[in-house]
């Protein structure tokens, strides 16, 4: 169904790498949410007022916040599609994350308001009038529509990898669950009128449910703004892509910067034979940059690292360093191994990449220097420590 709607309303719907196509997906999802949430709000608020049911009114207000959230999403997608300018040279796509954050705070505020109202109703022992069959029908239909809307958000959110739509999907599923709780409480109160407290109690449960998920959504939408590690699979795919070209001996220092769902910048170091023709190596690097840009929709910049492939000393050192690293942690790695020979001693220089959470750096450096000097006491070991920004382990 989602694919059918995408195909029906969005031209070139498969080209999600195009910011314009992506914006149309967001607009479609937002308009769908506006229509459904508006209908649900109107029907629920009418039934809630007629029955004086706090839980149904709370559920209706929850739909009203969803309606506002859809407008925020709509504005967010429109603003995120603005082209780059002098003040924002990387574009405006992160506005989508801000939109998701605003939605999260709206949900939390509504949860606090509903919780307070429900508690006051319990304290004052306010009773609800008798429910009508129409109330049960509307609540049941609301559950079905919310599930359908959640699946709609999920399909489009997955297609364009949208943080705000994923948050809206989770909110719709949460709404279906909370409405289900309200429906059960209403049915119980319909048959057992003495259970007056159920309406306010269920309203309080709904408020707590909304509050917890609002906090989770804040965390999910804040992470891309703070900066998160890229997909490990994507990083490995890029490394394999670069290594697959003839003339590339190794890859390290892969860093990915995201300025929005379609704004990805990649930098990495590619090792080449230092004795090869420099112009040929540079041409290989240029071709790789173009290929990565085309395949991953990212702006790729590659630094070329020449490697001494003829040094017998370096060939003897490599297995010593590798074994020492593995003895500490299998995810440790090194690169840029080189030797600078002097009159009194020789400098052995290389970089060690430390994965996130590794706490034995000092012991590791001591062990590396010890093992290398066993080969030649005149070696002066210079080790640079790099942080693994890809979390690729």
Helices and strands as residue ranges (DSSP letters): H 2-9, H 19-51, H 54-80, H 95-124, H 133-160, H 163-191, H 197-226, H 232-243, E 250-258, E 264-273, H 278-296, E 298-307, H 312-328, E 333-341, E 346-354, H 361-375, E 379-387
